[in-house]
């Protein structure tokens, strides 16, 4: 049986079923949701970390009498889950995995369980989208502190979970840890807000990055945007993100990019290919950020791969006629979020400094490593303040 993987595919699928008189008895679980039991077995403590929030959410959903009130409650539950995860981080857990796995447990419930009144498949998908949206910090992005500067950062879910079900992601920890934080340097204060993104090609193709960031670029109303993900052995500031996908690794739905080193593919934006140059250039105050001392070197990474080979690029002019295989950020979604954000910034005529930071790779969960990473990233952000 065909199992659609993106929101757009699902909507088309369900519309066709309605038009031709069919019906679905239950919604199939996604590859992410199918890993839940393995995760709980491998990490028993995670199943209880946000259990109270999960129980409270389901109880509230069961009391709803009609769809509008249920959707409002699901949206509220997502925000409460985000707040609960932030609280855990603030008291020292530094673990992003409970948020990821609890969110999946709740989407699985919405996908398959009976609530207080009948739900169509389309309504279930709308509820899941509401939960996804609100549990990633998207309802918690108000800048309401009296500061001179505003910074927006983004993180990612854990990924490559079939390789290591215990995997954490420092970028997700950073998003939770720094959301709402106030930092200061040389008398300049900044408020940080954050959100996270899924590791799913379909969400990127559907315009998730663009819809989240467009309001800031259109209004030019923050002072820096930094997308963050887990990368190599050191910190890398990615100078020249590339347009195409070439990674062999699957996303969290076990979907492949479809590209390779010899045939990189162009992502989509809605129904069309993503339009833009093969490479873009970041605008972060990288020289100041590189002064942040700590355990790890901070690199201004220029290395790219084109169909002609791998080299350190020195300008966009040098890359003008090249076909991107890997940007300085690679050929996976971390490079792509950087490309999409910079492309959008440029298209909307924004002057907001924008770019991508790769953190050192962390095997499983390592609190000592996270302490070092968090401290050094916070220092990078502080040192950037006079430059933005």
N, C-alpha and C positions, 0 to 999 in steps of 0.2 A: 504493500500500500504506500502511496506517495505521502511523505511527511514533510510539509513545508518548514523551512528553517528561519525565515525572516518574517517580521510583522507584515511586510507588504505581500509576501507569498501567501501567508496565512489568510490575509483579508481576501485576496483573489480566490483562494481555494474555497473559503466558506461562502463567498458570494456565488460561485459556480454551483455549489451544492444547493443553495437556496433556489437559484433559478431553475435547476433541473429536478427539484423535488426530493433530493436526498436529505439525509441527516446524519450527524455524527453522534454515536452513543457516548464517547468519551474522547477527551483530547489526549493525544500521546504525550508522554513525558519527553523532555528534551535530553540531550546527552549530558548537560550539566545536572539536571535533576536526577538522572539515573545514577550519578556518582554519590548521592547523599548517604546511602547506607554504608558504602565503603569509607566515606569520610568519617562518619560517626564511629565506625569500628576502629579506624586508625587513630582517631583523636577523640576519645570519649568525653573529655572535658568540654569540647566545643559544643556538644549537643545541649549542655546545660548553661553555657555562658550567657546566652540571651533568651533562655527558656521562658522566663517570666514575661518578657515582651512578646514572644511568640504566642503564648497562651492567652494573654490579654487581647492581642489582635484578633485571634480566631473567635474568642468569646464575643467580642464586639461585632464581628462580621455576622455571626449567627443570629444576632438580635435584629439585624436590619430587615425592614419589611418591603423595601422597594429598591430598584437599582441605583437611583441617584444618591440616596443616603448611604448605600453600601459603597459606592465609588468614593464618596467623600470620606467614609471611615477608612477605606483602604489607603487612600492618600495620606490621611492622618497617621495611620499605622506605620507607613513607610518613613515618614518624618520622625516619628517616635523611635523607630528602629535605628535610624541614623544618629539621633541624639543619644540613645543608649550606648551605641558603639563608641561614640565620641567620649562618653563618660568613662567607659572601660579603659580607653586609651589614656585619659587624663589621670587615672589613678594608677597607671603604671603597667597595664597589660601589654601595650604596644603590639597587639595582635589584631590584624585585619580579617582573619579567617572566620571568626564568629559571625561577623556581618555578612560575609559572602554566603556561608552555608545556611544561615538562618533565613536570608532572603530567598534562597532556593527552596527551602522547606515551605515557606509561605507561598511562593509561586506554584509549587507542586500542589499545595492544598487548594488554591484557587482554580487550578486546572482540572482537578478531578473530584473534589468533594462536593457533597450536596449542602446547600445553604438553606436559608429559610423560605426561599421561593425559587421557581425555575429560572435558570440562566441559559441564554443562548451561548453558543461557542464564541460568537463575536463579542458578547458582553464579558465573557471570561477573559478574553484577550485584552480587552480595554482595562479590566481590573488589574491584570498583570502588568500592563504598561504603566498604569498609575503607581503601582507599588515600586516598579523599577525606577521610575522617575523620582519619586519622593525619597526613596531609601538611599539615593546616591548624593544627597545634599542639595538637590536642585530647588527645594523649597526654603533653603536656609542660606540664601546668598545675598541678604540685605547688608549693605554697609551702613552701620548706624553708630559708629564710634567717631569721636572728634579727632581725626587724624589727617595729616597732610597728604598721605598717599594711600592708594588702594591696590592690592595685589590679588590676582586670581590664579590659583594653581589647580591642576587636575592630576588624578592618579588613576590606576587601573586595578582590576580584580586580580587575584592569583590566576596563574595560567599554567599550561602544560601539566595538567593534573593527572593525566593518565600515566605520565612518567613519574610523578611524585605527588601523591594525593595530599601530602602534608605541606605543600608549598604555600608560602606567604609571599606578599609583594610589598617591598618597602615603600613604593609610591602610594599604595593604598593606606599604609600606616601614616605617611606624611600628610595625606589629605585629611585624615581624621584628627591627627595631632595638631595641625596648624589651622584648622577651620575656626575662624573667629579670633585668632591670636592677634595680639598687638606687638609689633617689634619696633625697635628704635635704634638709630645710629646718628651721631653728631647732631642731635636735636631734632631729627626728622623722624616722625612716627608713621607707621603704616598699619592698616588693618588687612588681614589676610582672610579670604574666603576660598572654599575649595569644593570640588565635586569629583566623583569618580565615573569612569566609563567601563563598559563591559568589554571583554576580549572576544568580540564577535564581528566577523566581517560584515554580516548582514546589517547590523546596526550602523556601522560606518557608511555602508552603501545607502542606507535609508536617510542619511543626513543628520545623524545624531550629534556629531561634532559641530556642524554648522548651526543647527537649531539652538544649541546650548550657548555658543560663543557669539553669534551674530549680534545680539542686543548690545554687547559691550563694545564691539568694534564699530557698530553703527553710531552709537552715541559717544564713542571715544571717552568713556567715563570711568576707566580704571587706568592705572599707571604702569602695569606690567602683567603679562599673561605668560605663565610657565607651565607647559605640559611636562609631566614627569612619568617615567616608567623604569622598570628594572632592566639593567643592561649587562655590562661586561664586568671587568675586575676593578675598575676605577670609576670616578665620576667623569662623564663625557657631556660636554655642551656641544650640541649637534649643529654645525655651521651651515651645512647644505642639505636639507632634506630632499628626497627624491619623490617623484610622482607615482612610481610603479611598485607593484607587489612582486616579490620574487622569493619570499621565504618558503621553505619546505615544511615548516611547522604548522600544524592545524590550529584553528582557534578553539575556543572552549566548547563549541558545538561539534568539534571534530570535522569542521569544514576547512578545506585547503584553499589557499589563495588562488590557485589556478595558474600561477606563474612560476618561472624558473630562472636560473642564471642566464640561460640563453634566450628565453622567451618571457620576459617580464610582462605583466598585464597591468592595464590601467583600471583603477577602481571605478566604481560608479557613484553617481550622486542622483538618487532617484532612478529614473528610467534611462538616463543618458550617461555616457562616459564622463568622468571627472575632467573638466576642462582646465588647462593651465600649463605653465611651462614645465619642462622636465625636472628642473631644480629650482628651489627658492632659497633665500638666505635669511638666517635669523637676525634679530636686532637686539638681543640681550646685551647688557653691560658686562660682557664676559671677562674683561680684564679685571674689573673690580671683584667679580665673583670668584675669580681664580685666586684671590688673595686670602680666601677663607682657609685657615689652617685646620688640620685634623689628620685623621688616620690615612686618608686616601688622597692621591693626586687628583687635580681637577684639570681635565684636558679640554682645549678648544679643538674639537675633532673636525678635520677637513676631509678625511678620507671618504671617497665615493667610488662606486663601481658603475661603469657604463658598458655598453656593448664592446667598447674598444679596450677595456681593461680597468684596473684599480689603481688609483693615484690620489695624491693630496691636491685638491682643487684650491685655487687662490682667488677666484672671482667667478661671478655668474657668466661673464663674457667667455671665460674658458669653457663653460659648460653649455653654451648657447645652442650648439648643434648636436649635442650628445643625446643618446637615449638612456634614460636612467635604468639601472638594474638595482642598485642599492644606493640610497642616500647616505649621508654620514650617520644617520640613525638606523640604517639597515634596510631590510625589505619587508618588515612586518608592521604591525599596527602601531608600534611606538614611533617609527619613522612617519607613518601615515598621519597620525594625529598632529604631528608637527607640521607636515606639509599642508594638511587641510587648514590648520589654524593660521599659518602664515599666508597661504593663498587667500583665505577669507579676509584677513586683515588688509592685504594689499588691494583686493578687489573693492572693499568698502572705503578705501582711502584713509584708513586709520593710521595714527602715529604711535599706537601703543607698542612698546618694546615686547616682542614675542619670540619664544623659542622653546627648545626642548632640552631637558636634563635627564640623562640616564644615570641612575644610581648603580653602585656596585651590585653584582648578583649575589643573592642570599640563598643558600641551600636550606630548604625547610624553614625553620623559624629560629632566629638567633638574636636574643634580646640584647646582648652586648654589642653585636654589630649594628642593630637598629639604633641603640643609644648613640653610637658614633656617627651614623648616617644622619640622624635627626639633628644632632648638634651642628654638623658641618653644613647641612642645607640651610638651617636657620641662620648661620653665620653668612652664607652666600647671600641670602635675601637681605640681611641687615646691611652688608657692604654695598649692595646695589642701590640703596635708597638715594644717596646723593646724585646718582646718575640717571634716575628715571623721572 
